[in-house]
């Protein structure tokens, strides 16, 4: 598993150039994790229409507290999220695993959680 950091908007998205579109066509797809204060983070995916070259509307997952993208063993982009309902352990694991690569939003969330637990 390879974690993907820094893909936080359409402009900085992780792009895959050879993605299926229907049965015959191939296109581009881009992935990112969107952050919204007061809501959390969510996974976003957007394909390019190979017939027009325009980006289609983005599909967006449900918000979770913190999220991270990764490549699985088949090099497919996946994501995992940490919810407040999961307890404290998942946040500790998340922080230990990704501490040096967190974006500003994630650092702020973890600092707020740390101050609340004191």
C-alpha positions, 0 to 999 in steps of 0.5 A, a space after each residue: 500500500 502506498 499512501 498519496 499525500 498532497 492531493 487536496 483539490 482539483 488542481 492538485 489531484 492524483 491523475 490516472 491517464 488510462 481509465 475505462 469509459 464505457 466498453 471501448 473508450 479510455 479517459 483520464 480520472 482525477 482523485 483528491 480529498 476535499 476538506 471543509 471546516 465544520 464538516 470534515 474530509 471527503 473523497 472526490 473523483 472526477 472523470 474527463 469525457 473523452 468525446 469533449 475533453 471536458 471534466 464531468 461533475 465530480 462524485 463526492 463521498 460522505 464526509 468523515 473526520 479525517 481521510 487519506 488516499 492510497 494505492 492498493 496492491 492493484 494500483 487502484 486509488 482507494 481511501 480510508 477515513 477516520 470517524 469520531 465515532 470510532 474512538 481515540 485509537 484510530 486517531 492515534 494510529 492515523 497520527 503515528 502513520 501519517 504525522 510527517 505528511 499531514 496537510 494543514 487541515 489534518 494538523 489543525 484537526 489533530 491539534 484540536 482533538 489533542 487539546 480536547 482530550 487534556 
